[in-house]
Amino acid sequence: MIERIVRGPLLVPLDDGSVAWHPDGALAADGDGVLVFAGDWNELRTKASIDSRLVRISDGIILPPLLDIHIHVPQHPIRGGFVDGVPEDIPGGRLLAGLRRNVFPVEAKCSEIECARGVIEDFRADTLAHGVVGGAAYMTVSAGATEAALEMLGPSWSVGLVLMNQNCPENLRTDEPALDIDMARMAERFGRRLIVTDRFAVSVDSPLRRRAVELAKRFGLRTQTHLNEQTGEKRFVESTLYPDIPSYTEVYLRDGLLDHRCILAHCIHTRPEEWKIIRDSGSVIAHCPTSNLLLGSGVMPLDEVIEHRIPYALATDVGASPTVSMLAEMGRFLQVHLGRTARATPSEALWRSTLGPAQILGLEDQFGRLEAARPVSFIEVQPDSTAAANSADDAIRSILPKNLDHPAPVNRVTVAGEILFEKRGLAHA
């Protein structure tokens, strides 16, 4: 039985990678927070007798909640400040220098649990205000801080205990004697939400990586890391750390990291033979256009990823990005790839921020699809004009922030029938 209806313009990602557009759409739900209908308002009216008292007019365009598959929780306080004070032409690249100057100090602070809890709460509130309800996140080398993040962020977030044991400060090195016990405890408590997190080949040696892979195998966990982000990083890995291995990607392949549905962030400076390894291993890519632009890393070759049929999703990579907004990331995706490929469309951007990451993260039963028998989970976003949108692409463009560095919050976030965020000034319904 229909208990409530939200009527308004509606964007629905589909399994074929397209997005359906209903200018006058509706979501109808039962009393248990489950959708019984999603589509055109007129179609709903022909199927059921509508009690007008059950209908609420949406506060903006309706779409599925957003997901971010690559983000660093402890870097939230310095979002946008990753390379502050780092010269653009610094030897070795701004990535490694920014880690040393700005990132490692804030991550060290998050080893203190009270500090970590404050950062996690701010992160949770900020992501939710921007319609981001889950994803895959990096925490720190602290098991206590990682457990706090898993507790506080909720079931749609996967979180990783970061592994590091070289080329990093002494106070940010993995507690290797306690690693097995810590991982076993967290795997028992949080199951597959725990993600084995190899920061990158620069800061993790092969013995620790292989040990982590064994833990992933033992507990059925997936893995995540960074790959081929900057040329200086790639050169250091291939020429200095692993000169006997043909490529950066093969370092991870040899050590087994790619055997566990690995999420690979960036993949910008990737050679042809490496694309094949990524594809054949079943790994996926977190594409971070804002981070890649602001850190001067380059542009990920989108056509190569699509032509190799490698699954990918958009991600903010905060703190390199100044905002956790996936709508801003969608805007940057279009900006960065404009003129480079016809594959970068608004519908592609939306799909890779909703249903695409839901499939990657195993959350598609909860998020990404707006259809009968799914939970009532959606966000409402104010368009930038009242002009009629003639297509899904038009509608998506209308909700992308004009200021990609400082986007406004979304209007409302509903998850499983419960309103989790509402912009001030909106009438609660």
Summary of the structure (lengths in Angstrom):
residues: 429
radius of gyration: 21.5
end to end distance: 19.0
largest distance: 71.0
contacts: 1557
relative contact order: 0.16
helix: 40%
strand: 21%
